[in-house]
Amino acid sequence: MITDAIFETVAAQIFTNARTHNGWLDRAVPESLLKRAVEIAKWGPTSANCSPLRILFIKSHVAKARLQPALAPGNLQKTLSAPVTAILAYDLDFAEHLPRLYPATDARSWFLGNEPLIFETAFRNSTLQAAYFLIALRALGLDVGPMSGFDKDRVDAEFFARTQIKSNFLMNIGYGDPAQLYPRAPRFDFDEIAEII
């Protein structure tokens, strides 16, 4: 049974005390933690278990140099100094895997020739999976800095050429430097964003 104290500790780790980091401590991220986060996040639900998320971890100096030309100026330093940058992407060929991932029915046939449905399903579900991944990273004690501000076409040409994989957003991963945090921004109150009817 989860006690209130355990819940508050977990909620603080994942949400209420967690921050979007822009600066990083000089501390390596073990690959075992990245693998564990993926293994945890993959269990989150997606439409017909379609699982379109694809992740490319950028760690080496060579890979960072390939990513650098696609970065917006404001994202350059924090990305180059991050121990790891993940390209969170979606596979437009996800339906090819549905016979294995969703054998209950012929779900692949739902998508044949329906490009708008393919895109909408891949984009929505990969974004959802990326959120699961972010939560898993925080639960494992890592800090993250998700961001837009990059040239998607350039990233796709550099890292996903000749595939149906398309980038969605980037996420820097590491151990954040609290000295480089911005002041905490406000959030909406319940009544501003939600209603119970």
N, C-alpha and C positions, 0 to 999 in steps of 0.2 A: 504494500500500500504506500502511495506517495503522500508524505506528510506535507503540510503547508510550508515548513522550513525547506524541505527538499525541493518542492516546486519553486519557491522563491529563488533559491540558489540557481536552479537550472534556468529559470526565466531571465535572471540577471545575466548569466553567462551567454545566453543566446540572443536576448533582446534588450532588456532595459538598461544594462550597463555596457553592452557591446557598442562599439563605435565603428564608423567608416574611417579607416586609417589612410593617411597620406604620406606618412613617414615610417621608416622601418628600422628596427634594430639589426645590427650586423650579426644575425643568427640564422643558420641554415635551417630549412624545413626538411625534416626527414621524408623521403619518398614513401615510407611506410604509412605516414599520416595522410598523405594525399590519396594513396590507394585505399586506406580505411574509410576516408570520407566518401569516396566514390562507392565503395561497397555498402555503406550505410544509406546514402542518398538514393541508390537505385531502387530501393523498396518503396519509395513514395509513389502514390497512384498517378497514372496517366490514362488518357482515353484509350480503351481497348489495349492497355499495357503497351502502347506504341513506342515508348522509350526513345524519342528522337534525339536526346541530348548527346552531343559529342564534345569531349574536352581535350584540348591540346595544352599541355603544360610547357611553358617557356621558362627554362632555367638557365641554360648555358649562355655564355657571352655571345656566342655565334648566333644562337636563336634570338636573343634580345636585339642584336644588330639587325637581324632580318625584320623584326617587328618595329623597330624605331622609326623608320620613314612613314609608317602609317599612323603614328600617334599625334594627337593634337598637342600644341606646345605646352598647354597647361597640365597635360598628363605625362609629359616626357620624363621629368626627374623622378617622380614617385614610382613610375613603372620600371625605369632602368635600375632603381635602387631596391626594388622589391625582390626578395629571394626567389619568388615564383610569380609568374603571371599566367593565368589560365585564360585561354580563348574559349568561351562558352558558345557553342555552335549547335546547329540543328541539321539533321540529315533528311533531305527531301526524299530519299529512297527508303525511309523508315518502313513503308508498307511492305517492302520485300521481306521483312523479318516477321511479319504478323503471323504467318502459318506456324512459326515456332513460338512466338511470344503470346499469341492469343488463339490457341487451337480450337476454342469452343465453337467457332463459326468461321466462315470465309470472309474475314474482315478485310483482307487485301482487296477484294472486289469493290469495296465501298469507295476506294480511292482511285481506281483505274481511270485515267483520262480526266480526272477532276482536279486540275491544277490549283484552283482557289482553295479547295478543301484540303489538299495536300499541304499547301503553305500555311493555312490557318491552323491546322492540327499540329504541324511540326513546330511552328513558332510558339504557339500557346503552350504546348506541353513541354517543349525544351526550356522555356522560361520558367515554368513551374518546377521542372527538375533542377534547374540552376539554383532556384531558391532553396530547394531541399539540400543541395550541395553546400550552399553558403551556411545554412543552419548546421549541417554536419561538421563543417570546418570549425565553426565557433564552438560547437559542443566538444570538439577535440582539443580546444585551447589555442587555436590559431586565430589570427585577426585577418580581416579582409577589407578590401577597398574595391567594390564593384564600380564600373564606370562605362560610360559611352565615350564620346570624344576621340574617335579614331576613324580612319578611312576603311570601311568594311570591304569595299571592292578590292582595295589594295591588300588587305589581310587575306581575303579569300584567294586572290591570285597567287599570293606568296606561299600560303600554307595549305590551301585546299584545291589547288588546280586539278582539273580533270576529275573532280568528284562532284557529288550533289550536296556537299556539306557547305553551309553558309554560316558566317559568324553572326552572333547576336550581340554579345557584349564581352568586355574584358573584366577580369577580377584579379587584382593583386592580392597575394597571399603571403603571410609571414607572421612575425611577431612585431606588432605595432609599437612605435615610439610614442608614448603618451605626451611627450613634450611638443610634438608636432600636431596635436589634435586641434581642430577648430572648436570654438565654443559650441556646446550642444544646441542644436536648432529645435524649435518647438514642434509639436505634433498637434493634429486636430483633436478636439474632444469627441467623445462618442457621438453626441447629438449632431455634430457637424458632418459626420460621414456615415452614420448608421441609423437605421430606424427598424423598430420591431412592430409588425402589423398583424 
